[in-house]
Amino acid sequence: MFEDKEPELTPISKLGEFGLIKHLTEHFPLSNESSELGVGDDAAVINPGNKKVVLTTDVLAEGVHFNLGYVPLKHLGYKAVVVNLSDIAAMNATPTQILVSLAVSNRFPVEALEEIYSGIQAACTRYKVDLIGGDTTSSNAGLVMSITAIGLENDENIVKRSTAKPNDLLVVTGDLGGAYMGLQILEREHAVFLADPNMQPEMEGYDYILERQLKPEARTDVKAILEQLDIKPTSMIDISDGLASEILHLSDQSKVGFRLYEEKVPMDNLTITTADEFNLNPVMTALSGGEDYELLFTISPNDFEKMKNHPDFTIIGHAVDKEEGNFMVARGSNQLVALTAQGWDAFLGNQQND
C-alpha cells in the first residue's frame, strides 16, 4: 500500500470546543493524591493536605515566543509545560498539576493540536504532574498557549528570591548559554530556507544546543540533591531571561549586591565554539541569552564544604552589601564590569537594558 502523502485533516469545527477538549485530554490519567478531580467538571479540585500551594502561569504567543517555521508542535507542547515547572522548582517546591489553555486560528487542524498535546503528555509523564483542566478558544492571531502550574510543599522548605544575605555563595546548576546558541542555529538555517527552499538545513553536530532550545528540562531534581547534601538555599530563581538579569532580580529582592566571576561561569564546549562561529562573546550568551532553565541560588558560606566539587553545581560568586552593587570580575584580572539586564523582553521584542 502506498502511504497517503496528503492525509485528510480534521477541522476543529467538526468537534466543537467541548468535543475538542475531551478528545485532547481523555488519555491524561490522574496520578497525584492531591488531584481529587480533574478535567471534565466545571472546576478541578486539589487537596493540598497540610502543604502550601505554589502557583505560576506563563503565556507563549506565536511570533513573539516561538516560530513555527522551525519549532515542532510536539516540542512546543513539552517546552510550554517545562518552563512553568521550572518556576515551581525555583521555589524549591514539587510540581503536581497543570492547566492548559489554547487560543488557535482556523489554520490549525485537530491533528496539529494532537501533536501539541502529545508533547504536553510527555512532559506530564516525565515530571509526574497531572493535567487537571484549561480552556480552548479561537484566535485571529495564530497560536497562543497559557500554562498554569501548581506545586505543593511544606512551608519550611519553600525558598524565595528575597532571603539572600551578604557573604552567601552564588551557585548555578548545569551550564549556560546553550539555549541561546541553539536559537541562533535555528534562526540561521530558517533564514537560509526562506531564501532558498531547496537548501537543506545544516544541523549536524549541534544536537546539544538545539535540544537546549527546543526541549529544555526543568531542574526538579535539584530539590532532592540539595536535601541529600543537607543544604537549604537562602534564595533561588530560575534562569529564563539570562544570568545577569536573574542575578539582578535576586539583588533587588534580597537587598544585596553580587560579585560574579567570569571564569567560573559554566559553559559547554559546543556553546563556546558555536558562539565563536557567530563572532559572539561566549560569556555574553550566558549573561544575556536566557531560556537555559537552570537554577540560580545562594547558600550559606557554612555549606561550602558540602557543595564544593559537586558535579551538578558551580559556585560562581558571592553576595555583598547592597551599596557595593552588582559586578562581574573579569577573567584574568580584578576589573569590575557592571552587570546589566539584557535579557528577553516580550513587549520590546528584543533585548532589554534596564
C-alpha beads as a LAMMPS data file, in Angstrom:
LAMMPS data file: protein, C-alpha beads

354 atoms
353 bonds

1 atom types
1 bond types

-500.0 500.0 xlo xhi
-500.0 500.0 ylo yhi
-500.0 500.0 zlo zhi

Masses

1 110.0

Atoms # bond

1 1 1 0.000 0.000 0.000
2 1 1 1.214 3.491 -0.834
3 1 1 1.379 5.977 2.017
4 1 1 -1.114 8.806 1.773
5 1 1 1.111 11.870 1.305
6 1 1 -1.779 14.268 1.990
7 1 1 -3.925 12.761 4.751
8 1 1 -7.295 14.347 5.328
9 1 1 -7.074 16.746 8.280
10 1 1 -9.875 17.356 10.740
11 1 1 -11.137 20.926 11.163
12 1 1 -11.679 21.947 14.782
13 1 1 -15.251 22.932 13.922
14 1 1 -16.052 19.255 13.377
15 1 1 -15.517 18.508 17.069
16 1 1 -16.565 21.805 18.639
17 1 1 -14.990 23.271 21.788
18 1 1 -16.108 20.673 24.318
19 1 1 -15.603 17.771 21.962
20 1 1 -12.084 19.063 21.257
21 1 1 -11.218 19.308 24.950
22 1 1 -12.482 15.792 25.585
23 1 1 -10.611 14.461 22.553
24 1 1 -7.322 16.058 23.590
25 1 1 -7.452 15.247 27.312
26 1 1 -9.152 11.860 27.591
27 1 1 -5.835 9.995 27.866
28 1 1 -4.430 12.017 30.783
29 1 1 -4.894 9.909 33.936
30 1 1 -4.514 11.463 37.384
31 1 1 -1.551 10.169 39.393
32 1 1 -1.100 12.599 42.312
33 1 1 -3.032 12.038 45.539
34 1 1 -3.659 15.779 45.739
35 1 1 -5.580 15.699 42.419
36 1 1 -9.123 14.902 43.596
37 1 1 -10.956 15.986 40.438
38 1 1 -9.511 16.771 37.030
39 1 1 -10.783 17.544 33.537
40 1 1 -14.498 17.166 32.897
41 1 1 -16.238 19.234 35.554
42 1 1 -16.713 22.984 35.999
43 1 1 -13.507 23.192 38.009
44 1 1 -10.735 20.971 39.261
45 1 1 -10.350 20.035 42.918
46 1 1 -6.949 19.900 44.626
47 1 1 -6.467 18.698 48.188
48 1 1 -3.088 20.036 49.373
49 1 1 -3.252 18.377 52.781
50 1 1 -1.106 20.386 55.165
51 1 1 1.141 21.825 52.455
52 1 1 1.368 25.264 50.878
53 1 1 0.099 25.686 47.301
54 1 1 2.590 27.275 44.872
55 1 1 1.179 28.734 41.635
56 1 1 2.714 30.122 38.451
57 1 1 1.493 30.866 34.930
58 1 1 3.083 31.671 31.600
59 1 1 1.808 32.742 28.174
60 1 1 3.536 31.761 24.910
61 1 1 2.467 33.612 21.784
62 1 1 3.288 32.669 18.196
63 1 1 5.603 35.193 16.589
64 1 1 6.723 36.502 19.992
65 1 1 7.931 33.460 21.943
66 1 1 8.188 30.835 19.220
67 1 1 8.408 30.447 15.451
68 1 1 6.517 27.503 13.970
69 1 1 8.818 27.718 10.961
70 1 1 11.289 25.618 12.932
71 1 1 9.666 24.644 16.247
72 1 1 7.916 21.241 16.070
73 1 1 4.483 21.288 17.696
74 1 1 5.280 18.356 19.988
75 1 1 8.401 20.129 21.249
76 1 1 6.347 23.287 21.770
77 1 1 3.868 21.446 23.984
78 1 1 6.675 19.885 26.012
79 1 1 8.572 23.136 26.435
80 1 1 5.446 25.081 27.399
81 1 1 4.999 22.770 30.380
82 1 1 8.678 22.704 31.327
83 1 1 9.095 26.484 31.537
84 1 1 6.336 26.578 34.149
85 1 1 7.614 23.604 36.111
86 1 1 10.967 25.381 36.233
87 1 1 9.309 28.217 38.166
88 1 1 7.901 25.726 40.665
89 1 1 11.344 24.132 41.036
90 1 1 12.801 27.601 41.674
91 1 1 10.588 27.837 44.765
92 1 1 12.068 24.524 45.991
93 1 1 8.576 23.042 45.621
94 1 1 7.272 19.892 43.941
95 1 1 5.104 20.388 40.813
96 1 1 1.871 18.409 40.908
97 1 1 -0.699 19.782 38.434
98 1 1 -1.037 21.939 35.312
99 1 1 -3.852 23.686 33.457
100 1 1 -3.560 24.278 29.713
101 1 1 -5.385 26.930 27.687
102 1 1 -5.073 27.390 23.920
103 1 1 -6.229 30.069 21.503
104 1 1 -5.939 28.786 17.909
105 1 1 -6.783 30.095 14.465
106 1 1 -8.672 28.013 11.917
107 1 1 -5.442 27.179 10.076
108 1 1 -4.728 24.603 12.787
109 1 1 -6.449 21.245 12.302
110 1 1 -7.232 18.869 15.145
111 1 1 -4.149 16.842 14.251
112 1 1 -1.897 19.849 14.965
113 1 1 -3.369 20.179 18.445
114 1 1 -2.900 16.450 18.976
115 1 1 0.813 16.998 18.365
116 1 1 0.926 19.807 20.938
117 1 1 -0.885 17.648 23.476
118 1 1 1.412 14.700 22.812
119 1 1 4.268 16.949 23.947
120 1 1 2.254 18.090 26.956
121 1 1 1.570 14.463 27.851
122 1 1 5.251 13.564 27.511
123 1 1 6.119 16.345 29.961
124 1 1 3.365 15.284 32.373
125 1 1 4.707 11.727 32.321
126 1 1 8.327 12.815 32.666
127 1 1 7.650 15.088 35.660
128 1 1 4.726 13.166 37.207
129 1 1 2.269 16.060 37.040
130 1 1 -1.468 15.884 36.298
131 1 1 -3.356 17.834 33.644
132 1 1 -6.491 18.923 35.505
133 1 1 -8.135 21.488 33.220
134 1 1 -7.851 24.505 30.951
135 1 1 -9.702 26.096 28.066
136 1 1 -9.709 26.443 24.284
137 1 1 -10.884 29.341 22.161
138 1 1 -10.440 30.784 18.688
139 1 1 -7.747 33.261 17.718
140 1 1 -7.243 35.762 14.919
141 1 1 -3.506 35.885 15.535
142 1 1 -2.151 32.358 15.262
143 1 1 -1.457 30.197 18.304
144 1 1 -1.363 31.365 21.915
145 1 1 -0.727 28.967 24.807
146 1 1 -1.196 29.636 28.504
147 1 1 0.017 27.127 31.072
148 1 1 -0.625 27.342 34.800
149 1 1 1.470 25.098 37.026
150 1 1 0.670 24.148 40.596
151 1 1 3.088 22.819 43.174
152 1 1 2.878 21.704 46.797
153 1 1 5.464 21.988 49.518
154 1 1 5.866 22.222 53.267
155 1 1 6.132 25.823 54.360
156 1 1 9.620 25.423 55.827
157 1 1 11.031 24.114 52.523
158 1 1 9.866 26.946 50.248
159 1 1 12.676 29.229 49.046
160 1 1 12.072 32.827 47.923
161 1 1 14.133 35.373 45.985
162 1 1 14.220 37.763 48.920
163 1 1 16.262 35.945 51.573
164 1 1 19.914 36.065 50.433
165 1 1 22.430 37.673 52.802
166 1 1 25.874 39.264 52.318
167 1 1 28.651 36.633 52.091
168 1 1 26.246 33.955 50.804
169 1 1 27.709 31.951 47.927
170 1 1 26.137 32.258 44.457
171 1 1 25.565 28.874 42.794
172 1 1 24.222 27.712 39.428
173 1 1 23.171 24.302 38.127
174 1 1 24.255 22.830 34.792
175 1 1 25.755 25.004 32.052
176 1 1 24.579 28.236 30.474
177 1 1 24.248 29.856 27.065
178 1 1 23.419 26.697 25.114
179 1 1 19.743 27.500 24.523
180 1 1 20.594 30.901 23.055
181 1 1 23.151 29.436 20.678
182 1 1 20.678 26.734 19.661
183 1 1 18.271 29.529 18.761
184 1 1 20.945 31.202 16.631
185 1 1 21.410 27.984 14.643
186 1 1 17.653 27.615 14.119
187 1 1 17.267 31.241 13.048
188 1 1 20.206 30.995 10.657
189 1 1 19.005 27.829 8.955
190 1 1 15.433 29.112 8.786
191 1 1 16.635 32.262 7.023
192 1 1 18.591 30.120 4.553
193 1 1 15.485 28.011 3.885
194 1 1 13.320 31.076 3.279
195 1 1 15.883 32.381 0.788
196 1 1 16.169 29.014 -0.977
197 1 1 13.682 26.240 -0.031
198 1 1 15.872 23.714 -1.873
199 1 1 18.708 24.194 0.612
200 1 1 18.974 21.533 3.286
201 1 1 19.422 22.827 6.853
202 1 1 22.872 22.258 8.366
203 1 1 22.023 20.974 11.837
204 1 1 24.537 18.162 12.200
205 1 1 26.869 18.499 15.155
206 1 1 24.672 20.992 17.020
207 1 1 22.480 18.421 18.778
208 1 1 23.147 19.501 22.364
209 1 1 22.426 23.206 21.930
210 1 1 19.416 22.521 19.696
211 1 1 17.952 20.321 22.424
212 1 1 18.656 23.025 24.997
213 1 1 16.475 25.361 22.927
214 1 1 13.750 23.031 21.643
215 1 1 13.440 20.576 24.539
216 1 1 14.745 22.082 27.769
217 1 1 14.321 20.282 31.076
218 1 1 13.175 21.707 34.409
219 1 1 15.622 21.099 37.254
220 1 1 13.084 19.439 39.523
221 1 1 15.866 17.031 40.519
222 1 1 17.803 19.723 42.380
223 1 1 15.497 19.733 45.410
224 1 1 16.318 16.102 46.228
225 1 1 20.040 16.574 45.596
226 1 1 20.173 19.528 47.991
227 1 1 18.248 17.561 50.606
228 1 1 20.792 14.746 50.343
229 1 1 23.566 17.295 50.869
230 1 1 21.652 18.779 53.824
231 1 1 21.645 22.207 52.172
232 1 1 18.728 24.625 52.010
233 1 1 19.267 27.564 49.619
234 1 1 18.959 31.026 51.125
235 1 1 17.353 32.332 47.901
236 1 1 16.593 30.936 44.466
237 1 1 15.386 31.813 40.945
238 1 1 15.313 30.034 37.600
239 1 1 17.342 31.275 34.633
240 1 1 14.797 32.134 31.962
241 1 1 15.970 35.623 30.932
242 1 1 19.753 35.322 31.233
243 1 1 22.165 35.019 34.153
244 1 1 22.728 38.761 34.565
245 1 1 19.012 39.525 34.688
246 1 1 18.370 36.836 37.285
247 1 1 21.269 37.998 39.488
248 1 1 19.775 41.479 39.439
249 1 1 16.373 40.059 40.434
250 1 1 17.939 38.349 43.445
251 1 1 19.796 41.555 44.254
252 1 1 16.640 43.652 44.098
253 1 1 14.515 41.268 46.149
254 1 1 17.165 40.409 48.763
255 1 1 18.644 43.906 49.026
256 1 1 22.204 42.687 48.465
257 1 1 24.821 43.114 45.754
258 1 1 26.729 40.362 43.952
259 1 1 30.184 39.602 42.615
260 1 1 30.120 37.194 39.680
261 1 1 33.423 35.687 38.486
262 1 1 33.601 35.445 34.700
263 1 1 35.990 32.490 34.783
264 1 1 33.519 30.492 36.897
265 1 1 30.514 30.716 34.540
266 1 1 29.892 27.103 33.394
267 1 1 29.580 26.624 29.630
268 1 1 29.530 23.592 27.348
269 1 1 32.310 23.382 24.755
270 1 1 29.753 23.320 21.923
271 1 1 28.226 26.545 23.212
272 1 1 31.655 28.188 23.227
273 1 1 32.657 27.025 19.728
274 1 1 29.264 27.965 18.268
275 1 1 29.464 31.422 19.841
276 1 1 32.890 31.825 18.239
277 1 1 31.352 30.765 14.914
278 1 1 28.854 33.632 15.240
279 1 1 31.543 36.060 16.441
280 1 1 29.856 36.311 19.831
281 1 1 31.473 36.507 23.250
282 1 1 30.503 33.130 24.796
283 1 1 30.090 34.578 28.289
284 1 1 27.640 37.162 26.960
285 1 1 25.416 34.339 25.694
286 1 1 25.230 33.069 29.263
287 1 1 24.702 36.521 30.767
288 1 1 22.018 37.676 28.341
289 1 1 20.805 34.696 26.295
290 1 1 18.165 33.159 28.532
291 1 1 15.989 30.048 28.238
292 1 1 18.530 27.805 29.951
293 1 1 16.030 26.942 32.721
294 1 1 18.797 26.124 35.143
295 1 1 18.527 27.222 38.776
296 1 1 20.467 30.102 40.321
297 1 1 20.598 30.163 44.104
298 1 1 22.548 31.263 47.138
299 1 1 23.763 29.165 50.052
300 1 1 25.309 29.941 53.399
301 1 1 29.134 30.041 53.314
302 1 1 28.938 27.393 56.051
303 1 1 27.710 24.942 53.380
304 1 1 30.733 25.407 51.108
305 1 1 32.396 22.144 52.099
306 1 1 29.185 20.193 51.406
307 1 1 28.870 21.602 47.895
308 1 1 32.388 22.116 46.582
309 1 1 33.328 19.882 43.645
310 1 1 29.762 18.575 43.284
311 1 1 29.195 17.817 39.552
312 1 1 25.687 19.328 39.480
313 1 1 26.674 22.728 40.868
314 1 1 29.146 25.537 40.192
315 1 1 29.895 28.272 42.719
316 1 1 30.163 31.387 40.548
317 1 1 30.283 34.264 43.024
318 1 1 29.052 35.651 46.308
319 1 1 26.736 38.251 47.789
320 1 1 27.983 41.572 49.158
321 1 1 26.386 44.575 50.825
322 1 1 23.760 46.284 48.679
323 1 1 25.733 49.519 48.308
324 1 1 28.634 47.625 46.711
325 1 1 26.496 46.962 43.626
326 1 1 26.452 44.118 41.105
327 1 1 29.608 43.465 39.096
328 1 1 31.336 40.728 37.157
329 1 1 35.017 40.221 37.933
330 1 1 36.650 39.922 34.500
331 1 1 38.656 36.828 33.667
332 1 1 42.357 37.119 34.465
333 1 1 42.066 40.467 36.210
334 1 1 40.348 42.301 39.025
335 1 1 38.476 44.595 36.616
336 1 1 34.838 45.037 37.605
337 1 1 32.225 45.057 34.837
338 1 1 28.767 46.312 35.815
339 1 1 26.020 43.716 35.390
340 1 1 23.093 44.962 33.331
341 1 1 19.865 43.196 32.374
342 1 1 19.932 42.487 28.655
343 1 1 17.605 39.514 28.577
344 1 1 14.493 38.948 26.515
345 1 1 11.601 41.412 26.889
346 1 1 8.418 40.185 25.189
347 1 1 6.963 43.707 24.983
348 1 1 10.029 45.159 23.293
349 1 1 10.529 42.113 21.076
350 1 1 14.289 42.336 21.617
351 1 1 16.818 42.522 24.395
352 1 1 16.189 44.846 27.276
353 1 1 18.518 47.236 29.016
354 1 1 17.397 48.453 32.414

Bonds

1 1 1 2
2 1 2 3
3 1 3 4
4 1 4 5
5 1 5 6
6 1 6 7
7 1 7 8
8 1 8 9
9 1 9 10
10 1 10 11
11 1 11 12
12 1 12 13
13 1 13 14
14 1 14 15
15 1 15 16
16 1 16 17
17 1 17 18
18 1 18 19
19 1 19 20
20 1 20 21
21 1 21 22
22 1 22 23
23 1 23 24
24 1 24 25
25 1 25 26
26 1 26 27
27 1 27 28
28 1 28 29
29 1 29 30
30 1 30 31
31 1 31 32
32 1 32 33
33 1 33 34
34 1 34 35
35 1 35 36
36 1 36 37
37 1 37 38
38 1 38 39
39 1 39 40
40 1 40 41
41 1 41 42
42 1 42 43
43 1 43 44
44 1 44 45
45 1 45 46
46 1 46 47
47 1 47 48
48 1 48 49
49 1 49 50
50 1 50 51
51 1 51 52
52 1 52 53
53 1 53 54
54 1 54 55
55 1 55 56
56 1 56 57
57 1 57 58
58 1 58 59
59 1 59 60
60 1 60 61
61 1 61 62
62 1 62 63
63 1 63 64
64 1 64 65
65 1 65 66
66 1 66 67
67 1 67 68
68 1 68 69
69 1 69 70
70 1 70 71
71 1 71 72
72 1 72 73
73 1 73 74
74 1 74 75
75 1 75 76
76 1 76 77
77 1 77 78
78 1 78 79
79 1 79 80
80 1 80 81
81 1 81 82
82 1 82 83
83 1 83 84
84 1 84 85
85 1 85 86
86 1 86 87
87 1 87 88
88 1 88 89
89 1 89 90
90 1 90 91
91 1 91 92
92 1 92 93
93 1 93 94
94 1 94 95
95 1 95 96
96 1 96 97
97 1 97 98
98 1 98 99
99 1 99 100
100 1 100 101
101 1 101 102
102 1 102 103
103 1 103 104
104 1 104 105
105 1 105 106
106 1 106 107
107 1 107 108
108 1 108 109
109 1 109 110
110 1 110 111
111 1 111 112
112 1 112 113
113 1 113 114
114 1 114 115
115 1 115 116
116 1 116 117
117 1 117 118
118 1 118 119
119 1 119 120
120 1 120 121
121 1 121 122
122 1 122 123
123 1 123 124
124 1 124 125
125 1 125 126
126 1 126 127
127 1 127 128
128 1 128 129
129 1 129 130
130 1 130 131
131 1 131 132
132 1 132 133
133 1 133 134
134 1 134 135
135 1 135 136
136 1 136 137
137 1 137 138
138 1 138 139
139 1 139 140
140 1 140 141
141 1 141 142
142 1 142 143
143 1 143 144
144 1 144 145
145 1 145 146
146 1 146 147
147 1 147 148
148 1 148 149
149 1 149 150
150 1 150 151
151 1 151 152
152 1 152 153
153 1 153 154
154 1 154 155
155 1 155 156
156 1 156 157
157 1 157 158
158 1 158 159
159 1 159 160
160 1 160 161
161 1 161 162
162 1 162 163
163 1 163 164
164 1 164 165
165 1 165 166
166 1 166 167
167 1 167 168
168 1 168 169
169 1 169 170
170 1 170 171
171 1 171 172
172 1 172 173
173 1 173 174
174 1 174 175
175 1 175 176
176 1 176 177
177 1 177 178
178 1 178 179
179 1 179 180
180 1 180 181
181 1 181 182
182 1 182 183
183 1 183 184
184 1 184 185
185 1 185 186
186 1 186 187
187 1 187 188
188 1 188 189
189 1 189 190
190 1 190 191
191 1 191 192
192 1 192 193
193 1 193 194
194 1 194 195
195 1 195 196
196 1 196 197
197 1 197 198
198 1 198 199
199 1 199 200
200 1 200 201
201 1 201 202
202 1 202 203
203 1 203 204
204 1 204 205
205 1 205 206
206 1 206 207
207 1 207 208
208 1 208 209
209 1 209 210
210 1 210 211
211 1 211 212
212 1 212 213
213 1 213 214
214 1 214 215
215 1 215 216
216 1 216 217
217 1 217 218
218 1 218 219
219 1 219 220
220 1 220 221
221 1 221 222
222 1 222 223
223 1 223 224
224 1 224 225
225 1 225 226
226 1 226 227
227 1 227 228
228 1 228 229
229 1 229 230
230 1 230 231
231 1 231 232
232 1 232 233
233 1 233 234
234 1 234 235
235 1 235 236
236 1 236 237
237 1 237 238
238 1 238 239
239 1 239 240
240 1 240 241
241 1 241 242
242 1 242 243
243 1 243 244
244 1 244 245
245 1 245 246
246 1 246 247
247 1 247 248
248 1 248 249
249 1 249 250
250 1 250 251
251 1 251 252
252 1 252 253
253 1 253 254
254 1 254 255
255 1 255 256
256 1 256 257
257 1 257 258
258 1 258 259
259 1 259 260
260 1 260 261
261 1 261 262
262 1 262 263
263 1 263 264
264 1 264 265
265 1 265 266
266 1 266 267
267 1 267 268
268 1 268 269
269 1 269 270
270 1 270 271
271 1 271 272
272 1 272 273
273 1 273 274
274 1 274 275
275 1 275 276
276 1 276 277
277 1 277 278
278 1 278 279
279 1 279 280
280 1 280 281
281 1 281 282
282 1 282 283
283 1 283 284
284 1 284 285
285 1 285 286
286 1 286 287
287 1 287 288
288 1 288 289
289 1 289 290
290 1 290 291
291 1 291 292
292 1 292 293
293 1 293 294
294 1 294 295
295 1 295 296
296 1 296 297
297 1 297 298
298 1 298 299
299 1 299 300
300 1 300 301
301 1 301 302
302 1 302 303
303 1 303 304
304 1 304 305
305 1 305 306
306 1 306 307
307 1 307 308
308 1 308 309
309 1 309 310
310 1 310 311
311 1 311 312
312 1 312 313
313 1 313 314
314 1 314 315
315 1 315 316
316 1 316 317
317 1 317 318
318 1 318 319
319 1 319 320
320 1 320 321
321 1 321 322
322 1 322 323
323 1 323 324
324 1 324 325
325 1 325 326
326 1 326 327
327 1 327 328
328 1 328 329
329 1 329 330
330 1 330 331
331 1 331 332
332 1 332 333
333 1 333 334
334 1 334 335
335 1 335 336
336 1 336 337
337 1 337 338
338 1 338 339
339 1 339 340
340 1 340 341
341 1 341 342
342 1 342 343
343 1 343 344
344 1 344 345
345 1 345 346
346 1 346 347
347 1 347 348
348 1 348 349
349 1 349 350
350 1 350 351
351 1 351 352
352 1 352 353
353 1 353 354
